[in-house]
Every structure is written in structure tokens, then in C-alpha cells.
């Protein structure tokens, strides 16, 4: 592993310093990216199933198909469980990965300042009010490409913008009753919009996972992660 140098490295990170603390704390991200990816995919699968369930329930209600409605009522619990499992898995996997990425960023030139303490890697998603913008701040601080209008910042903004939009529409969706004919149409529309927004957000998040992992691991000396198959975006 090379000593500190001012030569540019992929993603804006410089070579790590040769000191015992840095060597003991720096860890490649590749071993952690699998769970983060799995959480994102599971969350998206749950959201898509929930959308399909909502559309099917609405159609069955309009047609007064009691047999199908009974079957859908049975399937409502497994769908809800998958949505919850995906959400928890995405949170745990993503935060474990992000916590190590943050530790690495503190030890890799240009020693990007971290505006929030390490605890906020987790708590920023949970604490009311700040959860609307602090997760974005954590990711931007970790990525050593802080200048405005860079591809990194645009990708983070796309991820967070669509995530917030999907969350807001999801809250509106939860206030609609698909079994009520006066609300069913809105429930279906809001559910589809929520899935579309979260789909774009998770697409961007998978790219963020790959790029930061590749940038940091290449400097640390670990092999890059396998490609996810998503097309890259500028």
C-alpha cells in the first residue's frame, strides 16, 4: 500500500497514510455491500408486490368479486411482512456499509470533513424532522467529491429527491382505503407513484453503493465489487 501522495485517485480519494491507526481501521467495503444490495432489492420487491396487491384489490372491489377479495385479504399479511422485512434489511445493510465507508473517508485524503457524528449514520434515518435531509448529508460527506454540480452530487440528489418524494406519497397512500370506492382510485394512483419514485431512488442508491465501494476499495487495495448490471448514470 502506497504512502500518502497528492496524486489523484479514483473518486477523489488519496492514498491512505501509513500509520497503525489507519491500517487497523481501514476496511474494504466489498464484504458489506452484499447485504446493502439485498436490502434494496428486497425493499423494491415488497413495494412492487404491494402495488400489484392494491391494483388487484381495487379491480376486485369494482367487480364485487368476493372470492378474489377473500384471497387477497389472506395475502395482505405476507405482502406487508415482505415490505417490512425489506425496509429493515435495507436500513441495516445500508447503514452497516455506510458506517464503514464513513470511517474510511475520515482516514483517506482529502480527509473530507464529516459534519455529523458517526451515530447519525443510523439515527439520521429514525429521528423525526432531521430524517428528511440528514441521511443525504451523511452520504455527501462520505463521498470525496463535494463540489456542486458534479456527477456524484447529482446522483446523491437524484437518490434523495426521489426517496423523499416516494416517502411523502407513501404517507398519503396510507391514508387512503382501497376498499372504499371513494378512495380506491386515489389509493391505486398513489401506490403506483410511490413505487415509481422508490424505484428511481433505489436505482440511484445501488449506483452509489457501487461507486463509493469501488472508489474506496481501489485506494485501499481491495478488488472492486462485481457489477450490479445497472447502467451507469452521470
C-alpha positions as CSV (number, residue, x, y, z in Angstrom):
1,X,0.0,0.0,0.0
2,X,1.5,3.3,-1.1
3,X,2.2,6.1,1.3
4,X,0.3,9.4,1.3
5,X,0.5,11.2,-2.1
6,X,-1.1,14.2,-3.7
7,X,-1.6,12.2,-6.9
8,X,-5.3,11.9,-7.8
9,X,-7.1,8.6,-7.2
10,X,-10.5,7.4,-8.4
11,X,-13.4,9.1,-6.8
12,X,-11.4,11.9,-5.3
13,X,-9.7,9.8,-2.5
14,X,-6.0,9.9,-2.0
15,X,-3.8,7.0,-0.9
16,X,-4.1,6.1,2.9
17,X,-1.4,7.2,5.3
18,X,1.0,4.6,6.7
19,X,0.2,4.7,10.4
20,X,-1.0,1.9,12.8
21,X,-4.4,3.5,13.5
22,X,-5.3,3.9,9.8
23,X,-4.1,0.4,8.9
24,X,-6.2,-1.0,11.8
25,X,-9.3,0.9,11.0
26,X,-9.5,1.0,7.2
27,X,-11.6,-1.9,5.9
28,X,-12.7,-2.7,2.3
29,X,-16.4,-2.2,1.7
30,X,-16.9,-5.2,-0.6
31,X,-17.7,-7.6,2.2
32,X,-20.5,-5.3,3.3
33,X,-22.1,-4.4,0.0
34,X,-23.9,-7.7,-0.5
35,X,-26.4,-7.1,2.4
36,X,-26.9,-3.5,1.4
37,X,-27.8,-4.6,-2.1
38,X,-30.0,-7.4,-0.9
39,X,-31.9,-4.9,1.3
40,X,-32.5,-2.6,-1.6
41,X,-33.7,-5.4,-3.9
42,X,-36.0,-6.9,-1.2
43,X,-37.5,-3.5,-0.4
44,X,-38.2,-2.9,-4.1
45,X,-39.8,-6.4,-4.4
46,X,-42.0,-5.7,-1.5
47,X,-43.1,-2.4,-2.9
48,X,-43.9,-3.9,-6.3
49,X,-45.9,-6.7,-4.7
50,X,-47.8,-4.1,-2.6
51,X,-48.6,-2.2,-5.8
52,X,-49.9,-5.3,-7.5
53,X,-52.0,-6.3,-4.5
54,X,-53.5,-2.8,-4.3
55,X,-54.4,-2.8,-8.0
56,X,-55.9,-6.3,-7.8
57,X,-57.9,-5.4,-4.7
58,X,-59.3,-2.3,-6.4
59,X,-60.3,-4.3,-9.5
60,X,-62.0,-7.0,-7.4
61,X,-63.8,-4.3,-5.4
62,X,-65.2,-2.7,-8.6
63,X,-66.3,-6.1,-9.8
64,X,-67.7,-7.2,-6.5
65,X,-65.5,-10.4,-6.8
66,X,-65.9,-11.7,-3.2
67,X,-63.8,-14.9,-3.8
68,X,-60.8,-12.9,-5.0
69,X,-61.2,-10.3,-2.3
70,X,-61.1,-13.1,0.3
71,X,-57.9,-14.5,-1.2
72,X,-56.3,-11.0,-1.4
73,X,-57.2,-10.5,2.3
74,X,-55.2,-13.6,3.1
75,X,-52.3,-12.4,1.0
76,X,-52.2,-9.0,2.6
77,X,-50.2,-10.1,5.6
78,X,-47.4,-11.8,3.7
79,X,-47.1,-8.8,1.4
80,X,-46.9,-6.5,4.5
81,X,-44.3,-8.7,6.1
82,X,-42.1,-8.6,2.9
83,X,-42.4,-4.8,2.8
84,X,-41.3,-4.6,6.5
85,X,-38.5,-7.1,6.1
86,X,-37.2,-5.3,3.0
87,X,-37.3,-1.9,4.8
88,X,-35.4,-3.3,7.9
89,X,-32.9,-5.2,5.7
90,X,-32.3,-2.1,3.6
91,X,-31.8,0.1,6.7
92,X,-29.4,-2.4,8.5
93,X,-27.4,-3.3,5.4
94,X,-27.1,0.2,4.1
95,X,-26.2,1.7,7.5
96,X,-23.5,-1.0,8.2
97,X,-22.0,-0.3,4.8
98,X,-22.2,3.5,5.3
99,X,-20.7,3.4,8.8
100,X,-17.6,1.7,7.4
101,X,-17.5,4.0,4.4
102,X,-17.6,6.9,6.8
103,X,-14.7,5.5,8.9
104,X,-12.6,5.0,5.7
105,X,-13.4,8.5,4.5
106,X,-12.0,10.0,7.7
107,X,-8.7,8.3,7.0
108,X,-8.4,8.7,3.3
109,X,-7.2,12.0,1.7
110,X,-8.6,14.6,1.2
111,X,-9.9,13.8,4.7
112,X,-13.4,15.0,3.9
113,X,-14.9,16.7,7.0
114,X,-17.8,14.8,8.5
115,X,-20.4,17.3,9.7
116,X,-22.3,14.8,11.8
117,X,-21.0,12.3,14.4
118,X,-20.8,8.6,13.5
119,X,-24.0,7.8,15.5
120,X,-26.0,9.8,12.9
121,X,-25.3,7.2,10.3
122,X,-28.1,5.3,12.0
123,X,-30.1,7.9,13.9
124,X,-30.5,10.2,10.9
125,X,-33.0,7.8,9.4
126,X,-35.0,7.5,12.7
127,X,-35.1,10.9,14.4
128,X,-38.1,12.9,13.3
129,X,-37.6,16.1,11.2
130,X,-33.9,15.6,10.6
131,X,-34.6,12.3,8.8
132,X,-35.8,14.4,5.9
133,X,-32.3,15.6,5.0
134,X,-29.5,14.3,7.2
135,X,-29.1,10.9,5.5
136,X,-28.3,12.8,2.3
137,X,-25.7,14.9,4.3
138,X,-24.0,11.8,5.7
139,X,-23.6,10.3,2.2
140,X,-22.3,13.6,0.7
141,X,-19.7,13.9,3.5
142,X,-18.5,10.3,2.9
143,X,-18.1,10.8,-0.9
144,X,-14.9,12.7,-1.5
145,X,-16.4,14.7,-4.4
146,X,-18.2,17.6,-2.6
147,X,-18.1,20.3,-5.3
148,X,-21.6,21.4,-6.6
149,X,-22.8,20.1,-10.0
150,X,-20.5,17.0,-10.0
151,X,-21.8,13.6,-11.1
152,X,-21.5,12.4,-7.5
153,X,-23.7,15.2,-6.1
154,X,-26.2,14.8,-8.9
155,X,-26.5,11.1,-8.2
156,X,-27.0,11.7,-4.5
157,X,-29.5,14.4,-5.1
158,X,-31.5,12.1,-7.5
159,X,-31.5,9.3,-4.9
160,X,-32.6,11.6,-2.1
161,X,-35.1,13.6,-4.1
162,X,-37.0,10.6,-5.3
163,X,-36.7,8.9,-1.9
164,X,-38.3,11.9,-0.2
165,X,-41.0,12.1,-2.9
166,X,-41.8,8.4,-2.6
167,X,-42.0,8.7,1.2
168,X,-44.4,11.7,1.1
169,X,-46.7,10.0,-1.5
170,X,-46.4,6.8,0.6
171,X,-47.7,8.7,3.6
172,X,-50.6,10.0,1.5
173,X,-51.3,6.4,0.3
174,X,-51.6,5.1,3.8
175,X,-54.5,7.5,4.4
176,X,-56.5,6.0,1.5
177,X,-58.7,2.9,1.9
178,X,-58.6,0.8,-1.2
179,X,-61.8,-0.9,0.0
180,X,-63.7,2.4,0.0
181,X,-64.9,3.2,-3.6
182,X,-64.5,6.9,-3.0
183,X,-60.8,6.4,-2.1
184,X,-59.9,3.4,-4.2
185,X,-58.8,5.3,-7.3
186,X,-56.5,7.6,-5.3
187,X,-55.1,4.7,-3.4
188,X,-54.1,2.9,-6.6
189,X,-52.7,6.1,-8.2
190,X,-50.6,7.0,-5.1
191,X,-49.3,3.4,-4.7
192,X,-48.1,3.4,-8.3
193,X,-46.4,6.8,-7.9
194,X,-44.8,5.6,-4.7
195,X,-43.4,2.6,-6.4
196,X,-42.1,4.6,-9.3
197,X,-40.3,7.1,-7.0
198,X,-38.8,4.5,-4.8
199,X,-37.7,2.5,-7.9
200,X,-35.7,5.5,-9.2
201,X,-34.3,6.2,-5.7
202,X,-33.2,2.6,-5.2
203,X,-31.7,2.5,-8.7
204,X,-29.6,5.6,-7.7
205,X,-28.7,4.1,-4.3
206,X,-27.4,0.9,-5.9
207,X,-25.1,3.1,-8.1
208,X,-23.9,5.0,-5.0
209,X,-23.1,1.7,-3.3
210,X,-21.1,0.5,-6.2
211,X,-19.2,3.8,-6.9
212,X,-18.2,4.5,-3.3
213,X,-17.2,0.9,-2.7
214,X,-15.2,0.8,-5.9
215,X,-13.5,4.2,-5.2
216,X,-12.5,3.4,-1.6
217,X,-11.5,-0.3,-2.2
218,X,-9.4,0.7,-5.2
219,X,-7.4,3.0,-3.0
220,X,-7.2,0.7,0.0
221,X,-6.1,-2.1,-2.3
222,X,-9.1,-4.4,-2.3
223,X,-10.6,-5.8,-5.5
224,X,-13.6,-3.9,-6.9
225,X,-17.2,-5.2,-6.4
226,X,-18.9,-7.1,-9.1
227,X,-21.1,-5.1,-11.3
228,X,-24.8,-5.0,-10.5
229,X,-25.9,-4.8,-14.1
230,X,-27.4,-1.3,-13.7
231,X,-26.4,1.2,-16.4
232,X,-24.2,3.9,-15.1
233,X,-25.6,7.5,-14.8
234,X,-23.8,10.7,-14.9
